[in-house]
Amino acid sequence: MQEQQKDKKATPEMTLRSVICSIILAGVLGVLNIYSGALTGVYWNGSIVAAVLAYAIFSLSKNKPTILEANMIQTIASAGGAAPVGIFNAYAAGILLGMTFNFNTAVIVLTLGAFMGVLYVVLFRRVLIVEEGLPFPGGIACAETLKVCDSSSDEAKKRAKLLALTGIIATAVVLLRDQLHFIPFYVDLTKHLPEGFVLNIAIYPMMIAIGYIIGVRPAIMFFIGGAVMWWVMGPIGFRMGTFANPQVDPSGLKNWVTSPAVGLIFGGSLMPMILKYKTLINAFRTLVNMEEVKKQDDIPLTSVVWGGAIIGLLTCMYYFAAFRIPVYIMIISFVIIFVAIFVLTRCMGETGLNPGTLIGWATLGIIAFLGLKNPINILLVGAFMMTASGLATDIMTDLKTGYLVGASPRKQIVGEFIGILPGVLAGVFASYIIITAHGLGSPQAPFPMAFAWKGVAEALSGGKSIIEAIPLLVAAVIGAVSTFFGLPGLTAGIAMFLPIGTSIAILLGGLWRLFVQKKYGKEGEERHISTASGFMVGEGFAAFIISIIVFLKAIGA
């Protein structure tokens, strides 16, 4: 063990070349994510792409990067890609309501939110990654990619072939599906079913990979959650006249299940924290023990507390001075973000999926209930909260990768801070160019999520609620009780936000793992993690390619 620690310390990690390369990639990913968000409303995690690009870039030189250098590059670069995403939803919605685009304001709001998100993650890393060992499918896929790129053993070569093959297949499928439209996103079988029932199968390589990585039991829960929504609640609600036929317009069903789904997610996330409170306390004690902190090369709790106090004070001062938002609202928002980040990082850890937008809307409802009624101010708080929680889930995935490859948690956290500013600056600048050149809501810059956030803010400012308290509380109790008895209520809650075809794709991945386990044993099961990771790598590269195409179209190239 001591020899491994020495080897780990001797391996270059945060080097000058890795930092310079990753800062450039952070800016590039920040711009591409803004363009993707402006046109499609979604962004993608750039960790795997950044890791592969690190090896590709340095392969041009004589000195191949170490696995820890490559991990540092993906850590910093992915932070830069995730940091500015708050601008294309909540901040852009404020512009739709009459707010003037202010470069400095956007940079300050996103940077403060991103810094707060990084600090909160330090508190949960040890609990979720070290003690509980949650899978974080994206983190496993990225670690597998790094190991395959780094090693030259026969086993690594076999895994590399599997990863490359499925990566190429997934890239081709996604490009044919999303860019060229040669194949559909879903194979729709709904027309063969009675009214109210919906059935389709998603052609979605990444969801199959997630199903394999999380395992058959959670994958089955995904399917059960989806089946209850689309095959039980949908037909019953339609026949009761509660909403329109989901086969024609599923929005009514989705709105109907929002409150219970959010409740299941909160109950299923918070119950493990209650059941394992001793683990949480011990994790915090570890961060106080300086000897243990040095041994684990972690960030001490005192640094987190002081850092959080400084960022919190600056945030309160800025939001009051610039927007006249009361200090108590911001302090409450810090507490809400703390809970939301724990919920969302657990969602990412257990399922690889992030219901950040809906959890964000639910938390904004609390802020509005407590007295914040101006819709623009609601959105400015939302931009801060979404940036903090969005970056936190990205960071936790990176930290899972680092844990698997033996990286320093302290250096990774420092790397996250390094990646924030170049990503924010590049992303805000790109947003400014898009909005001033084309206009918000134009065909060239539709910003679909901005309109959704605008609607939520207007509803909340008018006293309406997108979340019903009683269904949420009942579902939270069900989620907590089911989790207490070993059933992942959180997973069922997330499944209720997904099309049934996506849940079926995840189920297929879980059944694939069960088949491999029965036929090839533990060794085969581990080897085919590379196969599943290849699907995620391919999906990531396809998103990267599509983002570049979107960028080139937007600038008229």
C-alpha positions in Angstrom: 0.0 0.0 0.0 2.8 2.4 0.9 4.5 1.6 -2.5 1.3 2.4 -4.3 1.1 5.8 -2.5 4.7 6.6 -3.5 4.0 5.7 -7.1 0.8 7.8 -7.0 2.8 10.8 -5.6 5.5 10.3 -8.2 3.1 10.3 -11.1 2.8 13.8 -12.7 -0.8 15.1 -12.3 -1.3 18.9 -12.3 1.5 19.9 -14.7 1.9 23.1 -16.6 1.0 21.4 -19.9 -2.1 19.7 -18.5 -3.3 23.0 -17.0 -2.7 25.0 -20.2 -4.3 22.4 -22.4 -7.3 22.0 -20.2 -7.9 25.8 -19.9 -8.1 26.0 -23.7 -10.5 23.0 -23.8 -12.6 24.5 -21.0 -13.2 27.6 -23.1 -14.0 25.5 -26.2 -16.4 23.2 -24.3 -18.1 26.3 -22.7 -18.7 27.8 -26.1 -20.0 24.6 -27.6 -22.3 23.9 -24.7 -23.8 27.4 -25.0 -24.4 26.9 -28.7 -26.0 23.5 -28.0 -28.2 24.9 -25.3 -29.2 27.9 -27.4 -30.5 25.7 -30.3 -31.6 22.5 -28.5 -32.0 23.4 -24.8 -29.6 20.6 -23.7 -25.9 20.5 -22.8 -23.5 17.5 -22.6 -20.8 16.5 -20.2 -17.4 16.8 -21.9 -15.4 14.6 -19.6 -14.8 11.6 -21.9 -14.2 13.8 -25.0 -11.7 15.9 -23.1 -9.9 12.7 -21.8 -9.6 11.3 -25.3 -8.5 14.6 -26.7 -5.8 14.8 -24.1 -4.2 11.6 -25.4 -4.8 12.6 -29.0 -3.2 16.1 -28.5 -0.1 14.8 -26.6 0.4 11.9 -28.9 1.8 14.5 -31.3 4.7 15.0 -28.9 7.2 12.4 -27.6 5.9 12.5 -24.1 2.6 10.7 -23.6 0.5 12.1 -20.8 0.2 10.1 -17.6 -3.3 8.8 -16.7 -3.4 11.4 -13.9 -2.5 14.2 -16.3 -5.2 13.1 -18.7 -7.7 12.9 -15.8 -6.7 16.4 -14.7 -7.4 17.7 -18.2 -10.8 16.2 -18.4 -11.6 17.5 -14.9 -10.7 21.1 -15.6 -12.2 21.1 -19.2 -15.5 19.5 -18.1 -15.8 22.2 -15.4 -15.4 24.9 -18.0 -18.1 23.2 -20.1 -20.6 23.0 -17.3 -20.0 26.3 -15.6 -21.9 28.6 -18.1 -25.0 26.5 -18.7 -27.1 28.6 -16.3 -27.1 31.3 -19.0 -29.2 29.5 -21.6 -32.1 28.7 -19.2 -32.7 31.0 -16.2 -30.6 34.0 -17.2 -31.9 34.0 -20.8 -35.4 33.8 -19.5 -34.8 37.0 -17.6 -33.9 38.7 -20.9 -37.2 37.5 -22.3 -38.9 39.3 -19.4 -37.1 42.6 -20.2 -33.8 42.3 -18.4 -30.9 43.8 -20.3 -28.0 41.4 -21.2 -25.1 42.6 -19.0 -21.8 40.8 -19.6 -20.4 41.6 -16.1 -23.6 40.5 -14.3 -23.7 37.2 -16.2 -20.1 36.5 -15.4 -20.4 37.3 -11.7 -23.7 35.3 -11.2 -22.4 32.2 -12.9 -18.9 32.4 -11.3 -20.3 32.8 -7.8 -22.8 29.9 -8.4 -20.1 27.7 -9.8 -17.7 28.3 -6.9 -20.5 27.5 -4.4 -21.2 24.3 -6.2 -17.6 23.2 -6.0 -17.4 23.8 -2.2 -20.6 21.9 -1.5 -19.3 18.8 -3.4 -16.3 18.5 -1.1 -18.8 17.8 1.7 -20.5 14.9 -0.1 -17.6 13.3 -2.0 -16.5 11.0 0.8 -20.0 9.9 1.6 -21.2 9.1 -1.9 -18.0 8.0 -3.6 -15.8 6.5 -0.9 -18.2 5.2 1.7 -21.3 4.2 -0.3 -19.4 3.6 -3.6 -22.3 4.8 -5.8 -21.6 3.8 -9.5 -21.8 7.3 -11.2 -22.0 5.6 -14.7 -20.4 8.6 -16.5 -17.5 8.5 -14.0 -16.9 4.8 -14.6 -17.1 5.2 -18.3 -14.5 8.0 -18.2 -12.2 6.0 -15.9 -12.4 3.0 -18.2 -11.5 5.2 -21.2 -8.5 6.6 -19.4 -7.3 3.2 -18.3 -7.7 1.8 -21.8 -5.8 4.7 -23.4 -3.0 4.5 -20.8 -2.3 0.8 -20.6 -0.5 -1.4 -23.1 -1.3 -4.8 -21.5 -3.1 -7.6 -23.5 -6.2 -7.2 -21.4 -6.2 -3.5 -22.0 -5.9 -4.0 -25.7 -8.9 -6.3 -25.6 -10.9 -3.7 -23.7 -9.7 -1.0 -26.1 -11.0 -2.9 -29.1 -14.4 -3.4 -27.4 -14.5 0.3 -26.4 -13.5 1.5 -29.8 -16.0 -0.8 -31.6 -19.0 0.3 -29.6 -17.8 3.9 -29.6 -17.8 4.0 -33.4 -21.2 2.2 -33.5 -22.7 4.7 -31.0 -21.3 7.7 -32.8 -22.7 6.5 -36.1 -26.1 5.8 -34.6 -26.4 9.2 -32.9 -25.2 11.1 -36.0 -27.6 9.1 -38.2 -30.4 9.7 -35.7 -29.9 13.4 -34.6 -28.1 15.0 -37.5 -29.0 13.2 -40.7 -32.4 11.8 -39.5 -31.9 8.5 -41.2 -33.1 6.6 -38.2 -35.8 7.5 -35.7 -35.2 8.4 -32.0 -37.9 5.9 -31.0 -39.5 2.9 -32.6 -43.1 3.7 -31.9 -45.6 0.9 -31.2 -48.3 3.0 -29.6 -50.7 2.7 -32.5 -51.1 -1.0 -31.7 -52.4 -0.2 -28.1 -55.7 1.0 -26.6 -56.2 4.7 -26.1 -54.2 6.2 -23.2 -51.3 3.6 -23.5 -47.9 4.6 -24.9 -45.2 2.2 -26.0 -42.0 3.0 -27.8 -38.3 1.8 -27.7 -35.6 4.4 -27.7 -32.6 4.0 -30.1 -30.3 5.4 -27.4 -26.9 3.7 -26.9 -26.0 5.7 -23.8 -29.2 4.6 -22.0 -28.3 1.0 -22.7 -24.8 1.7 -21.3 -26.3 3.3 -18.2 -28.5 0.2 -17.7 -25.5 -2.1 -17.9 -23.4 0.0 -15.5 -26.0 0.5 -12.8 -27.0 -3.2 -12.9 -30.2 -5.2 -13.4 -32.1 -4.3 -10.2 -32.0 -0.5 -10.7 -32.7 -1.0 -14.4 -35.9 -3.0 -13.5 -37.0 -0.2 -11.2 -36.6 2.2 -14.0 -38.9 0.1 -16.1 -41.4 -0.3 -13.3 -41.5 3.5 -12.7 -42.0 4.1 -16.5 -44.6 1.4 -16.7 -46.6 2.8 -13.8 -46.7 6.2 -15.4 -47.4 5.3 -19.1 -49.4 2.1 -18.6 -51.3 2.8 -15.4 -51.5 6.5 -14.5 -51.8 7.6 -18.2 -54.8 5.4 -19.2 -56.5 6.0 -15.8 -56.1 9.8 -15.9 -57.2 10.0 -19.5 -60.3 8.0 -18.8 -61.1 10.1 -15.8 -60.9 13.2 -18.0 -58.0 14.6 -16.0 -55.8 15.2 -19.1 -55.8 14.6 -22.9 -54.9 11.3 -24.5 -51.1 10.8 -23.8 -50.8 9.2 -27.2 -51.6 12.6 -28.8 -50.4 15.1 -26.1 -48.3 13.7 -23.2 -47.9 17.1 -21.6 -51.0 16.8 -19.4 -49.8 13.5 -18.0 -46.3 14.9 -17.4 -47.6 17.9 -15.5 -49.9 15.6 -13.5 -47.0 13.4 -12.3 -44.5 16.2 -11.7 -45.3 16.6 -8.0 -45.3 12.8 -7.1 -42.2 12.3 -9.1 -40.3 15.1 -7.4 -41.6 13.7 -4.1 -40.2 10.2 -4.9 -36.9 11.7 -5.8 -36.6 13.7 -2.6 -37.8 10.9 -0.3 -35.6 8.4 -2.1 -32.6 10.6 -1.8 -32.9 11.9 1.7 -33.8 8.6 3.4 -30.3 7.1 2.8 -28.8 10.3 4.4 -31.0 9.6 7.4 -30.2 5.9 7.6 -26.5 6.5 7.2 -26.2 9.6 9.3 -23.3 8.1 11.1 -21.4 7.8 7.8 -22.1 11.4 7.0 -20.9 12.5 10.5 -17.8 10.4 10.2 -17.1 11.8 6.7 -17.3 15.4 8.2 -15.0 14.3 11.1 -12.5 13.0 8.6 -12.4 16.4 6.9 -11.7 17.9 10.3 -8.9 15.5 11.1 -5.9 17.1 9.5 -3.8 14.0 9.7 -6.4 12.0 7.8 -6.9 14.9 5.3 -3.2 14.9 4.5 -3.2 11.1 4.2 -6.2 11.2 1.7 -4.9 14.4 0.1 -8.3 15.9 0.6 -9.7 19.4 1.2 -10.1 20.2 5.0 -13.5 21.1 6.3 -12.2 24.5 7.6 -11.2 25.5 4.1 -14.7 24.6 2.9 -16.4 26.5 5.7 -14.3 29.6 5.2 -14.6 29.4 1.4 -18.3 29.0 1.6 -18.6 31.9 4.1 -16.7 34.2 1.7 -18.6 33.1 -1.4 -21.9 33.3 0.5 -21.0 36.8 1.8 -20.0 38.1 -1.6 -23.2 36.6 -3.2 -25.5 38.2 -0.6 -23.7 41.6 -1.0 -23.9 41.4 -4.8 -27.5 40.3 -5.0 -28.6 43.0 -2.6 -26.6 45.8 -4.2 -27.4 44.9 -7.8 -30.9 43.5 -7.6 -32.2 44.4 -4.1 -32.8 40.8 -3.3 -33.0 40.4 0.5 -30.1 38.8 2.3 -32.4 36.3 4.0 -33.6 35.0 0.6 -30.0 34.3 -0.4 -29.2 32.6 2.9 -32.3 30.4 2.5 -31.2 29.6 -1.1 -27.8 28.4 0.2 -29.6 25.9 2.4 -31.9 24.8 -0.4 -29.0 24.4 -2.8 -27.2 22.2 -0.2 -30.2 19.8 -0.1 -30.7 20.0 -3.9 -27.1 19.2 -4.6 -27.2 16.2 -2.3 -30.4 15.0 -4.1 -29.0 15.6 -7.6 -25.6 14.1 -7.0 -27.2 11.0 -5.5 -29.4 10.8 -8.6 -26.3 11.0 -10.8 -24.6 8.4 -8.6 -27.4 5.9 -8.7 -28.7 6.4 -12.2 -26.3 8.5 -14.3 -29.3 10.9 -14.9 -29.8 14.4 -13.6 -33.3 15.8 -13.2 -31.8 19.2 -12.4 -34.4 21.4 -14.2 -37.4 20.0 -12.4 -35.7 20.0 -9.0 -34.6 23.6 -9.8 -38.2 24.6 -10.5 -39.3 23.0 -7.3 -36.7 24.8 -5.2 -37.6 28.1 -6.9 -41.2 27.5 -5.8 -39.9 27.5 -2.2 -38.1 30.8 -2.8 -41.2 32.4 -4.3 -43.3 31.1 -1.4 -41.0 32.8 1.0 -41.6 36.2 -0.5 -39.6 36.7 -3.7 -42.2 37.7 -6.3 -40.4 39.7 -9.0 -40.0 37.2 -11.9 -36.7 38.5 -13.0 -35.3 38.3 -9.5 -36.6 34.7 -9.2 -34.7 33.9 -12.4 -31.5 35.5 -11.2 -31.6 33.4 -8.0 -32.4 30.4 -10.3 -29.4 31.1 -12.5 -27.2 31.0 -9.4 -28.8 27.8 -8.1 -28.8 26.0 -11.4 -25.1 26.8 -12.0 -24.2 25.6 -8.5 -26.2 22.3 -8.8 -25.3 21.7 -12.4 -21.6 22.1 -11.8 -21.8 20.0 -8.6 -23.2 16.9 -10.5 -20.5 17.3 -13.1 -17.8 17.6 -10.5 -18.9 14.5 -8.6 -18.8 12.5 -11.8 -15.2 13.7 -12.3 -14.3 12.9 -8.7 -15.6 9.4 -9.2 -13.3 9.0 -12.2 -10.4 10.4 -10.2 -11.1 8.0 -7.3 -11.0 5.0 -9.8 -7.7 6.1 -11.4 -6.0 7.1 -8.1 -6.1 10.9 -8.5 -5.7 13.5 -5.8 -9.1 14.8 -4.6 -7.5 18.1 -3.5 -5.8 18.7 -6.9 -9.1 17.8 -8.7 -11.0 20.3 -6.7 -8.3 23.0 -7.4 -8.6 22.0 -11.1 -12.4 22.5 -11.0 -11.8 26.1 -9.7 -9.3 26.7 -12.5 -11.7 25.5 -15.2 -14.7 27.7 -14.1 -13.5 31.2 -15.2 -12.4 30.3 -18.8 -15.6 28.4 -19.3 -17.8 31.2 -17.9 -16.0 33.9 -19.9 -16.1 32.0 -23.2 -19.7 30.9 -22.6 -21.0 34.3 -21.7 -19.2 35.9 -24.7 -20.7 33.3 -27.0 -24.2 34.0 -25.6 -23.8 37.7 -26.1 -22.7 37.1 -29.7 -25.7 34.8 -30.4 -28.3 37.0 -28.8 -27.1 40.3 -30.2 -26.6 38.9 -33.7 -29.8 36.9 -34.0 -32.2 37.9 -31.2 -33.4 35.7 -28.4 -36.1 33.4 -29.6 -35.2 33.7 -33.3 -34.9 30.6 -35.5 -31.1 30.9 -35.3 -31.3 31.3 -31.5 -34.5 29.7 -30.2 -33.3 29.1 -26.6 -36.1 26.7 -25.9 -35.4 26.2 -22.2 -35.4 30.0 -21.6 -39.1 30.1 -22.6 -39.8 27.2 -20.2 -38.1 29.0 -17.3 -39.9 32.2 -18.2 -43.2 30.5 -17.9 -42.3 29.0 -14.5 -41.1 32.4 -13.2 -44.3 34.1 -14.3 -46.4 31.4 -12.7 -44.5 31.6 -9.4 -44.6 35.4 -9.4 -48.4 35.3 -9.9 -48.9 33.1 -6.9 -49.3 29.9 -8.9 -47.4 26.7 -8.0 -46.0 24.1 -10.4 -45.8 21.7 -7.4 -48.7 20.4 -5.4 -47.8 20.0 -1.8 -50.0 17.0 -0.8 -49.0 14.7 -3.8 -45.4 15.7 -3.2 -45.4 14.9 0.5 -47.3 11.6 0.0 -44.8 10.5 -2.7 -41.9 11.6 -0.6 -43.1 9.3 2.2 -43.5 6.4 -0.3 -40.0 7.1 -1.7 -38.5 7.2 1.8 -40.3 4.0 2.9 -39.5 2.1 -0.3 -35.8 3.1 0.1 -35.9 2.0 3.7 -36.9 -1.5 2.5 -34.2 -1.6 -0.1 -36.3 -0.5 -3.2 -34.8 2.5 -5.0 -37.7 5.0 -4.9 -35.4 7.7 -6.4 -35.0 5.6 -9.5 -38.8 5.2 -10.0 -39.2 8.9 -9.5 -36.7 9.7 -12.3 -38.3 7.2 -14.5 -41.6 9.1 -14.3 -39.9 12.0 -16.1 -38.7 9.8 -18.9 -40.4 8.5 -22.0 -41.2 4.8 -21.6 -38.8 4.0 -24.5 -35.9 5.4 -22.5 -36.8 3.2 -19.5 -37.0 0.2 -21.8 -33.5 1.0 -23.2 -32.1 1.1 -19.6 -33.9 -2.2 -18.8 -32.2 -3.8 -21.9 -28.8 -2.6 -20.6 -29.5 -4.2 -17.2 -30.7 -7.5 -18.8 -27.5 -7.4 -20.9 -25.4 -7.3 -17.8 -27.4 -10.1 -16.2 -26.8 -12.2 -19.3 -23.1 -11.5 -19.4 -22.8 -12.3 -15.6 -24.6 -15.6 -16.0 -22.7 -16.7 -19.2 -19.2 -15.3 -18.6 -18.9 -14.7 -14.9 -17.3 -11.8 -13.0 -14.4 -11.4 -15.4 -16.7 -11.1 -18.4 -18.9 -8.7 -16.5 -16.0 -6.4 -15.8 -14.6 -6.6 -19.3 -17.9 -5.6 -20.9 -17.9 -2.4 -18.8 -15.6 -1.3 -21.6 -18.3 -2.2 -24.1 -20.9 -0.2 -22.3 -18.4 2.7 -21.8 -17.8 2.7 -25.6 -21.5 3.5 -26.0 -21.1 6.5 -23.7 -17.9 7.6 -25.4 -19.6 7.4 -28.8 -22.6 9.4 -27.6 -20.2 12.0 -26.2 -18.2 12.3 -29.4 -21.4 12.6 -31.5 -22.6 15.4 -29.2 -19.2 17.1 -29.7 -19.4 16.8 -33.5 -23.0 18.0 -33.5 -22.1 21.0 -31.3 -19.3 22.0 -33.7 -21.8 21.7 -36.6 -24.3 23.9 -34.7 -21.5 26.4 -34.0 -20.5 26.6 -37.6 -24.0 27.1 -38.8 -24.6 29.8 -36.2 -21.6 31.8 -37.3 -22.6 31.3 -41.0 -19.6 29.2 -41.9 
